[in-house]
Amino acid sequence: QVQLVQSGAELKRPGASVKVSCKASGYTFTGYYLHWVRQAPGQGLEWVGWINGNTGGTNYAEKFQDRVTMTRDTSISTAYMELTRLTSDDTGHYYCARTLPGRGSGGFDSWGQGSLVTVSS
Amino acid sequence: QSVLTQPPSASGTPGQNVAISCSGSSSNIGSEYVSWYQQLPGAAPKLLIYRNNQRPSGVPDRFSGSKSGTSASLAISGLRFEDEADYYCAAWDDAHWLFGGGTKLTVL
């Protein structure tokens, strides 16, 4: 069965960077996009961006353009999201989720369990 | 503020039918597929509806989706206590994804 398993909770100081991982199993990693979705405490879902599992091409939400980098290692079917210059507003759960390539007409059909990132001095 | 607009809350009693709306524009809902997600307390979101009205295997047929113009709707029939959760709509818009602000469904 499809599984997305994310790295554990992180506590970071303001101004630091964080790198979260998402290990995929149960499907062909290069056949899908992997997205990152953020959820601040008590708030809704916010799309951060996607990475093409095959080509490594990326597309980021404008809000995160200058602070986020998404990469992947196809040899271990793992995607990564690095967010720099952290502030308290970046505190929240970060989920990875899978879609088919392109417009992702099948929706986000599988989700990781979430990685809690806390930014505090 | 989300570009896809949902009511912040909805409620019903067991057995009732409820509907949650999602309003967008011609560049997202009006021309792209809509999907819906259920997020139970403390859990990751789960896909409920894709391609406007398709259910993944395992999702009860009490959940249904529809779309008309630049709006979409999630209907839940025969409400159950376990349906109490947050519900989100999502759609593609110019190479980006948008989520609605979410609707908290309370089963009274």
Chai-1 contact restraints between the chains, C-beta under 6 A:
chainA,res_idxA,chainB,res_idxB,connection_type,confidence,min_distance_angstrom,max_distance_angstrom,comment,restraint_id
A,G44,B,G101,contact,1.0,0.0,6.0,A-B,restraint_1
A,G44,B,G102,contact,1.0,0.0,6.0,A-B,restraint_2
A,L45,B,Y88,contact,1.0,0.0,6.0,A-B,restraint_3
A,L45,B,F99,contact,1.0,0.0,6.0,A-B,restraint_4
A,W47,B,W97,contact,1.0,0.0,6.0,A-B,restraint_5
A,N59,B,A95,contact,1.0,0.0,6.0,A-B,restraint_6
A,Y95,B,A44,contact,1.0,0.0,6.0,A-B,restraint_7
A,R103,B,W92,contact,1.0,0.0,6.0,A-B,restraint_8
A,S105,B,Y33,contact,1.0,0.0,6.0,A-B,restraint_9
A,S105,B,R51,contact,1.0,0.0,6.0,A-B,restraint_10
A,G106,B,Y50,contact,1.0,0.0,6.0,A-B,restraint_11
A,G107,B,S35,contact,1.0,0.0,6.0,A-B,restraint_12
A,G107,B,L47,contact,1.0,0.0,6.0,A-B,restraint_13
A,G107,B,Y50,contact,1.0,0.0,6.0,A-B,restraint_14
A,D109,B,L47,contact,1.0,0.0,6.0,A-B,restraint_15
A,W111,B,A44,contact,1.0,0.0,6.0,A-B,restraint_16
A,W111,B,P45,contact,1.0,0.0,6.0,A-B,restraint_17
A,Q113,B,A44,contact,1.0,0.0,6.0,A-B,restraint_18
A,G114,B,A44,contact,1.0,0.0,6.0,A-B,restraint_19
